[in-house]
């Protein structure tokens, strides 16, 4: 299973952050790793430098062997919660 972490220009995509998210995704999908071929995680701050209750966005797209991709999106006040 390949896991890719992507950020927009308003979120610092440090290696530490990418490793953290890869670990969470890998642990969460461990029982499906033979069926999931790739997971794309897109993290961003939608309103840049302005504060907001739900301005952080995370979209996760899972590609499952033999099926159409499945995607989900969540908004929150921090990248980790999103």
N, C-alpha and C positions, 0 to 999 in steps of 0.2 A: 504494500500500500504506500503510495507516494503522497506526502503531505506538503502543500505549498502554502506559505503565509505571505500575504501581500498587504501593504499599507498605502494609504494615500499620502499626499504631501504634508498633511497636518498631524500625522502620527509618526513618531520616531520608531523606525523598525529595527531596533537593536537586535543583535544576535541572541542576547539573553531573553528578550521578549519572544522572539521566534521559537527558541528552544522550549520556552515555557508553554506556549500554545501548541506546539507539536506534541509535547508530552501529554497534555490534556486530551488532545484529539486521539492520539495513539492509544492511550489507556481506555478512553471511552468506547472506541470502536474495535478493541482487541478481539472480541469474539466474532466480529464480522470481517476480519482482515483478509480472509480468503475470498470474500465476495466483493469488497470495496477495492477498486483499482486506484483511485485518486481522490483526494480531498483538497479543495481550494478554500482557503479562508481569506476573506477580504475585510480588513479593519480600517475604519476611517473616522475622522471628526468632520461632521457635516457643516459646521458653521465656524470653522477655523478657530480664531482666538477668542471668540465670544463664549460666555458661559451659557449653559443650558441644561435642563433636566434630562433630556434624552438626545443629546447631540452626538453621542458616540454610536457608531453603527458597526455591526458585525454580520456579514453574510457568509454562510458556509454552504458549499456545493459539494455533494458527494456523487461520485461516478461509480455506479454499481455494475458489475459485469452482466451484460445481456439486458440491461434496462436503461431507461432514460435517466438523466441526472436528476437528483433531488436537491432543492435549495431551500434554505430557511434564512430569515433575516430577523435581527433583534436590535432594538435601540435601548440605550441606558445612559447613565451619567458618567460611567467609566468604561474604558476599553475592556477591562477584565470582566465586568458584569455583562456587557453586551455580548 
